[in-house]
Amino acid sequence: MTAPPQVTAAPAKTFREKGADSFHAALGAVLATALDDALESGDHPRAVTIINRGFAEGTPQLGCDLLCRAIAAVGAARTWTVQLAPQNDNRRRATP
């Protein structure tokens, strides 16, 4: 008889990580609903804005999920353009 494999527990999440997970779940639900509404009404510019918002305010995975959802609803014949924002430079610049 062999021993069952031991499962190692993932490290406990901090309150900040739990809050971020909760925020991204809520944001994903709101954006998915808005995207479905935009696609149903044929408002593709609004759909693109919602997808871009998923990338910008959510996570790369959320943006990809929304983009895949739009492609599944509309089809691959439509060209989807996603705008990537430049990275923020948080370093302070010295002023002369």
C-alpha contacts under 8 A as a table, 3 or more apart, distances in Angstrom:
res1	aa1	res2	aa2	distance
13	K	16	R	7.93
13	K	17	E	5.78
13	K	18	K	6.23
14	T	17	E	5.14
14	T	18	K	6.20
15	F	18	K	5.02
15	F	19	G	5.97
16	R	19	G	5.03
16	R	20	A	6.12
17	E	20	A	5.02
17	E	21	D	6.15
18	K	21	D	5.11
18	K	22	S	6.18
19	G	22	S	5.04
19	G	23	F	6.04
20	A	23	F	5.00
20	A	24	H	6.06
21	D	24	H	5.24
21	D	25	A	6.12
22	S	25	A	5.15
22	S	26	A	6.23
23	F	26	A	5.22
23	F	27	L	6.02
24	H	27	L	4.95
24	H	28	G	5.86
24	H	58	G	6.01
24	H	59	T	7.64
25	A	28	G	5.11
25	A	29	A	6.28
26	A	29	A	5.18
26	A	30	V	6.30
27	L	30	V	5.19
27	L	31	L	6.04
27	L	58	G	7.08
28	G	31	L	5.21
28	G	32	A	5.91
28	G	54	G	7.40
28	G	58	G	7.55
28	G	62	L	6.57
29	A	32	A	5.19
29	A	33	T	6.26
30	V	33	T	5.29
30	V	34	A	6.21
31	L	34	A	4.97
31	L	35	L	5.89
31	L	50	I	6.41
31	L	51	I	7.92
31	L	54	G	7.07
31	L	66	L	7.97
32	A	35	L	5.02
32	A	36	D	6.14
32	A	66	L	6.68
33	T	36	D	5.16
33	T	37	D	6.28
34	A	37	D	5.11
34	A	38	A	6.16
34	A	47	A	8.00
34	A	50	I	7.32
35	L	38	A	5.05
35	L	39	L	6.09
35	L	46	R	7.93
35	L	47	A	5.49
35	L	50	I	6.28
35	L	51	I	7.63
35	L	66	L	7.58
35	L	70	A	7.58
36	D	39	L	5.17
36	D	40	E	6.05
37	D	40	E	5.16
37	D	41	S	6.25
38	A	41	S	5.28
38	A	42	G	6.11
38	A	43	D	5.01
38	A	44	H	6.71
38	A	46	R	6.19
38	A	47	A	5.52
39	L	42	G	4.94
39	L	43	D	5.96
39	L	44	H	6.45
39	L	47	A	6.47
39	L	70	A	7.32
39	L	73	A	7.42
39	L	74	V	7.56
40	E	43	D	7.71
43	D	46	R	5.51
43	D	47	A	6.39
44	H	47	A	4.80
44	H	48	V	6.19
45	P	48	V	5.16
45	P	49	T	6.35
46	R	49	T	4.99
46	R	50	I	6.23
47	A	50	I	5.09
47	A	51	I	6.21
47	A	70	A	7.76
48	V	51	I	5.07
48	V	52	N	6.11
48	V	80	W	7.28
48	V	81	T	7.34
48	V	82	V	7.11
49	T	52	N	5.10
49	T	53	R	6.12
50	I	53	R	4.96
50	I	54	G	6.33
51	I	54	G	5.06
51	I	55	F	6.65
51	I	63	G	5.70
51	I	66	L	5.71
51	I	67	L	6.08
51	I	82	V	7.47
52	N	55	F	5.20
52	N	56	A	6.12
52	N	63	G	6.78
52	N	82	V	6.06
52	N	83	Q	6.44
52	N	84	L	7.80
53	R	56	A	4.90
53	R	57	E	5.60
53	R	58	G	7.19
53	R	63	G	7.52
54	G	57	E	5.63
54	G	58	G	4.89
54	G	59	T	6.69
54	G	60	P	7.59
54	G	62	L	5.63
54	G	63	G	4.41
54	G	66	L	7.15
55	F	58	G	5.47
55	F	59	T	5.56
55	F	60	P	5.24
55	F	61	Q	7.77
55	F	62	L	6.50
55	F	63	G	4.29
55	F	64	C	7.61
55	F	84	L	7.98
56	A	59	T	7.23
56	A	63	G	7.98
56	A	84	L	7.91
56	A	85	A	7.57
58	G	62	L	6.06
58	G	63	G	7.12
59	T	62	L	5.08
59	T	63	G	6.38
60	P	63	G	5.15
60	P	64	C	6.17
61	Q	64	C	5.04
61	Q	65	D	6.02
62	L	65	D	5.03
62	L	66	L	6.21
63	G	66	L	5.20
63	G	67	L	6.15
64	C	67	L	5.00
64	C	68	C	6.06
65	D	68	C	5.16
65	D	69	R	6.10
66	L	69	R	4.95
66	L	70	A	6.23
67	L	70	A	5.13
67	L	71	I	6.23
68	C	71	I	5.04
68	C	72	A	6.07
69	R	72	A	5.14
69	R	73	A	6.23
70	A	73	A	5.09
70	A	74	V	5.96
70	A	75	G	7.65
71	I	74	V	5.27
71	I	75	G	4.84
71	I	76	A	5.68
71	I	78	R	7.69
72	A	75	G	5.44
72	A	76	A	7.60
74	V	77	A	7.78
74	V	78	R	6.93
75	G	78	R	6.29
76	A	79	T	7.12
